[in-house]
């Protein structure tokens, strides 16, 4: 098969698997000049190669919330690079303060896992201290989301190489979870993976003893399949971007549900 055909298949659009938030304005919505017409302005810190997080967060945000991002240079998943993202995040976050966002989400899941539970929580605290704005980090948001849906035993799917999956395992186990299965794709081309392949990968780690499935990576497209996987497996499916969105809203006291984004938003 030619390279062109292979890439076309990988990048081909797929039908939506869930009904996400409507882009029709609610009847009681009113323009607010103090917030730029949006109920919430969401700030995101993303690795520069990430092309999925902003897309998924804005889809969840719908018409009454807006997403605004800053990028940190990142072109390879080495330990040094991933840890460097967290080091730079508090300073970069100050740019989001210029936009007067209501909350900031740090969107490098793998970098947070490398720092461990305490280290990742420290990153979130440093972002909040540097900006004066509440902050959430992806790795900590995932752990909080798993607890919120009542899961202690989890199956983990990711696009990562084996060494990085091992660090995911260490993080989760250090935070009180049991990883009953973990499988990666061994690729850094995270954003090019089709939804069908992600579904198949999630099925590979769905064990009877797993109380939830966690799909890792903020650059791994998952939003359209969360609901269908939950119906198929009969258990919660937690993802990096949905967890981060959930945590960003909850830390500012916003309890809204996001249609199509999974049981997490309905149950917690």
C-alpha positions in Angstrom: 0.0 0.0 0.0 1.3 3.4 -0.9 2.3 6.0 1.8 -0.4 8.3 0.4 -3.2 5.7 0.8 -1.9 4.8 4.3 -2.0 8.4 5.4 -5.4 9.0 3.8 -6.9 6.1 5.7 -5.3 7.2 9.0 -6.6 10.7 8.6 -10.0 9.9 7.0 -13.0 11.4 8.7 -15.1 9.0 10.7 -18.8 9.3 11.6 -19.5 10.8 15.0 -20.2 8.2 17.7 -21.9 10.5 20.2 -24.1 13.6 20.3 -22.0 16.4 21.7 -23.1 19.7 23.1 -25.3 21.7 20.7 -23.9 24.9 19.2 -27.4 26.5 19.4 -27.4 29.3 21.9 -29.7 28.7 25.0 -32.8 30.9 25.2 -31.7 32.5 28.4 -28.2 33.3 27.2 -27.1 37.0 27.4 -24.1 38.8 26.2 -21.7 39.8 29.0 -19.2 42.6 28.0 -17.0 41.9 31.0 -16.2 38.3 29.8 -16.2 38.9 26.1 -19.7 37.4 25.7 -18.8 34.0 27.2 -19.9 32.5 30.5 -16.5 30.9 30.9 -13.1 31.5 29.3 -10.9 28.4 29.5 -7.2 28.7 29.3 -5.1 25.8 28.0 -1.3 25.1 28.1 -0.5 22.6 25.3 2.6 21.1 23.9 3.3 22.7 20.5 2.7 19.5 18.5 -0.7 18.9 20.1 -3.6 19.4 17.6 -6.4 17.5 19.5 -6.8 19.1 22.9 -8.1 22.5 21.8 -10.4 20.8 19.3 -12.0 18.6 21.9 -12.2 21.2 24.7 -13.9 23.7 22.4 -16.4 21.0 21.3 -17.2 20.3 24.9 -17.4 24.1 25.7 -20.1 24.7 23.1 -21.3 28.3 22.3 -21.3 29.8 25.8 -17.6 29.0 26.7 -14.4 29.8 24.8 -11.0 28.1 24.8 -7.7 30.1 24.6 -4.3 28.4 24.4 -0.6 29.0 24.7 2.0 26.5 23.4 5.3 25.2 24.8 7.8 23.9 22.2 7.7 20.1 22.1 8.7 17.7 19.3 9.7 14.4 21.0 8.5 12.4 24.0 11.8 12.1 25.8 11.9 12.3 29.6 13.9 15.5 29.5 11.5 17.2 27.1 8.4 16.1 29.0 9.7 17.3 32.4 10.8 20.5 30.8 7.2 21.3 29.8 6.1 21.3 33.4 9.0 23.5 34.4 8.1 26.1 31.8 4.3 25.9 32.4 4.0 28.5 35.2 5.8 31.2 33.3 3.9 30.5 30.0 0.6 30.5 31.9 1.0 34.2 32.6 0.1 34.9 29.0 -3.3 33.4 29.6 -3.8 35.8 32.5 -3.6 38.6 29.9 -6.8 37.1 28.4 -8.5 37.1 31.8 -9.4 33.4 31.6 -11.4 32.0 34.5 -9.4 28.8 34.8 -6.2 27.3 33.3 -5.7 23.6 32.3 -2.2 22.2 31.8 -2.5 19.7 29.0 0.5 17.5 29.0 -0.7 14.2 30.5 2.6 12.3 30.1 4.7 15.1 31.6 2.5 15.1 34.7 2.8 11.3 35.1 6.6 11.6 35.0 6.5 14.0 37.9 4.5 11.7 40.1 1.3 12.6 42.0 2.9 15.1 44.4 5.0 16.7 41.6 2.0 17.2 39.3 0.0 18.7 42.1 2.9 21.1 42.7 2.8 22.1 39.0 -0.8 23.0 39.3 -0.2 25.0 42.4 2.7 26.9 40.7 0.5 27.8 37.8 -2.2 29.1 40.1 0.4 31.1 42.1 2.0 32.6 39.0 -1.3 33.8 37.6 -3.7 34.2 40.4 -6.1 31.9 38.4 -7.4 28.5 39.5 -5.6 25.7 37.6 -6.0 22.0 36.8 -3.4 19.6 35.5 -4.3 16.6 33.2 -2.6 13.9 35.3 -4.1 15.0 38.6 -7.5 15.5 36.9 -7.4 12.0 35.6 -6.8 10.5 39.1 -9.5 12.7 40.5 -11.9 11.7 37.7 -11.3 8.0 38.3 -12.0 8.4 42.0 -15.1 10.4 41.2 -16.6 7.6 39.1 -15.7 5.1 41.9 -12.9 3.2 40.0 -9.9 1.8 41.8 -9.0 -0.9 39.3 -8.4 0.4 35.8 -7.4 -0.7 32.3 -5.2 1.8 30.5 -4.9 2.5 26.8 -2.4 5.0 25.3 -0.4 5.8 22.2 2.8 5.7 24.2 6.0 3.6 24.1 6.4 0.9 26.7 8.8 3.0 28.9 6.2 5.8 29.2 3.4 3.4 29.9 5.4 2.1 32.8 5.6 5.6 34.2 1.8 5.9 33.8 1.5 2.7 35.8 3.8 4.0 38.6 1.8 7.3 38.8 -1.5 5.6 39.1 -0.3 3.0 41.6 1.4 5.7 43.7 -2.0 7.4 43.8 -3.9 4.4 45.0 -5.0 2.7 41.8 -4.5 -0.8 40.5 -3.6 -1.1 36.8 -5.1 -4.4 35.7 -4.0 -4.0 32.0 -2.0 -1.4 30.1 -1.3 -1.3 26.3 0.2 1.3 24.1 0.8 1.8 20.4 4.5 2.8 20.6 4.0 5.9 18.4 4.5 9.6 18.7 2.1 10.3 15.9 -0.7 10.5 18.5 -3.1 12.8 16.6 -3.2 10.6 13.4 -4.6 7.5 15.0 -8.2 6.8 13.9 -11.1 6.5 16.3 -11.6 2.9 15.1 -8.0 2.1 16.3 -8.5 3.8 19.6 -11.7 1.8 20.1 -9.9 -1.4 19.4 -7.1 -0.5 21.8 -9.6 0.3 24.6 -11.2 -3.1 24.0 -7.7 -4.7 24.5 -7.4 -3.4 28.0 -11.1 -4.0 29.0 -10.8 -6.7 31.7 -13.8 -8.0 33.7 -12.0 -6.8 36.9 -11.4 -3.2 35.5 -13.9 -0.8 37.0 -13.1 1.9 34.4 -11.1 2.3 31.2 -8.6 5.2 31.1 -7.5 6.4 27.6 -4.4 8.6 28.1 -2.9 11.5 26.1 -4.3 14.9 25.4 -3.2 14.6 21.7 -5.2 11.3 21.3 -8.6 11.8 19.8 -11.3 10.2 21.9 -14.2 12.5 22.5 -16.5 11.1 19.9 -16.3 7.6 21.2 -16.5 7.9 25.0 -20.3 7.3 25.2 -20.3 4.4 22.7 -17.4 2.7 24.6 -19.2 3.2 27.9 -22.3 1.5 26.5 -20.2 -1.3 25.0 -18.2 -2.0 28.2 -20.8 -1.1 30.8 -18.3 1.0 32.8 -16.9 4.5 32.8 -14.4 5.6 30.2 -12.1 8.4 31.4 -9.9 10.3 29.0 -7.2 13.0 29.3 -9.2 15.8 27.7 -12.6 15.1 29.2 -11.0 14.8 32.7 -9.1 18.0 32.3 -12.3 19.8 31.1 -14.3 18.3 34.0 -11.6 19.4 36.5 -11.3 22.9 35.1 -15.0 23.4 35.5 -15.3 21.9 38.9 -12.4 23.9 40.4 -14.3 27.1 39.6 -17.6 25.7 41.0 -19.2 25.0 37.6 -21.2 21.7 37.9 -22.6 21.6 34.4 -22.8 18.3 32.6 -21.4 18.0 29.0 -23.7 15.9 26.8 -21.7 13.2 25.0 -18.6 13.5 27.2 -19.3 10.5 29.4 -20.6 9.4 32.8 -17.9 11.5 34.5 -19.9 14.7 33.9 -23.2 13.1 34.8 -22.1 11.4 38.0 -19.6 13.9 39.4 
